[in-house]
Amino acid sequence: MTTPAALSAAAIGLGLALVGIWVARPRVSVLEQRLGAMLAVDSPAAAPRRGLDAVAAALARLLGRVLGGADHVRSRMERAGLVPDVDTFRTSQALWAMTGFAGAACIVLVTGNSTRGPLSASALVLLAAGFGVVLRDQQLTRLAERREARMIVEFPAIADMLALAVAAGQGPLGALEHVTTLCRGPLAEELRTALEQARAGTPLSDALAGVARRTSVVSVARFVEGVIVALERGTPLADVLRAQAQDARESVRTELVEKAGRKEVVMMAPVVFLVLPITVLFAVYPGLAALDLTL
């Protein structure tokens, strides 16, 4: 690394460090200073946060102001089965961004890529920080989609068990309690949460509506709507549950057929690019060898 490039890299690092110190610097208003002096607040909990926690909190607030979409983040966290705390998610995004920033800065300084210019090095580290933010966001989306896929697989069996329990003479609450005791999975957890809310005094229809609100699975939403209608209008609940389970199986079967159709081209790739060339080679090579011998 040449001397001008090293000086440029050091200047960039110093500037970024000063920015981090400014972000992490505790900001205390005049009113807080006067109240602190009058009340003599000396507890560690009342002291401003410093260091890495302060930087992460400041970056989390900045991401919240720039990206927005708190409702969308909260919805995806509920779909993923997490506590819908947007501030915690923004803090984790800030930590991922700081990790990407630090990794890219180390790569630039170690490999000497800063000889290409300070602007390219700065663009690289900023791009790595942005990639960390996007990667954490995509991870949350994948968690939500994976959990909902497990719900789709689990739903027909739970609907059948609820139908059998209701047909055996149990009430809706008793059937839910029986099924949630026997089953393990994301849908069973959601039904268990609804059952706990119903025991706490929430109407069962409102608790089940919360299950539909916390997930984007269409079959679960239709199941909840059917159960609510059956409870409000007195429709035989066992028949409704059996119909919902059958519809869920049909939707899963249709989705599998559609997925197989989309994967048809991908399934043909090994045949076209691996099996067919090897077959042609085994068929043509003996003839070419024989021709070479005759010549």
Stockholm file with secondary structure:
# STOCKHOLM 1.0

chainA/1-295         MTTPAALSAAAIGLGLALVGIWVARPRVSVLEQRLGAMLAVDSPAAAPRRGLDAVAAALARLLGRVLGGADHVRSRMERAGLVPDVDTFRTSQALWAMTGFAGAACIVLVTGNSTRGPLSASALVLLAAGFGVVLRDQQLTRLAERREARMIVEFPAIADMLALAVAAGQGPLGALEHVTTLCRGPLAEELRTALEQARAGTPLSDALAGVARRTSVVSVARFVEGVIVALERGTPLADVLRAQAQDARESVRTELVEKAGRKEVVMMAPVVFLVLPITVLFAVYPGLAALDLTL
#=GR chainA/1-295 SS CCHHHHHHHHHHHHHHHHHHHHHHSCCCCHHHHHHHHHHTCCCGGGSCCCHHHHHHHHHHHHHHHHHCCHHHHHHHHHHTTSCCCHHHHHHHHHHHHHHHHHHHHHHHHHHTGGGGCHHHHHHHHHHHHHHHHHHHHHHHHHHHHHHHHHHHHHHHHHHHHHHHHHHTTCCHHHHHHHHHHHCCSHHHHHHHHHHHHHHTTCCHHHHHHHHHHTCCCHHHHHHHHHHHHHHHHTCCHHHHHHHHHHHHHHHHHHHHHHHHHHTHHHHHHHIIIIIHHHHHHHHHHHHHHHHHHHC
#=GC SS_cons         CCHHHHHHHHHHHHHHHHHHHHHHSCCCCHHHHHHHHHHTCCCGGGSCCCHHHHHHHHHHHHHHHHHCCHHHHHHHHHHTTSCCCHHHHHHHHHHHHHHHHHHHHHHHHHHTGGGGCHHHHHHHHHHHHHHHHHHHHHHHHHHHHHHHHHHHHHHHHHHHHHHHHHHTTCCHHHHHHHHHHHCCSHHHHHHHHHHHHHHTTCCHHHHHHHHHHTCCCHHHHHHHHHHHHHHHHTCCHHHHHHHHHHHHHHHHHHHHHHHHHHTHHHHHHHIIIIIHHHHHHHHHHHHHHHHHHHC
//
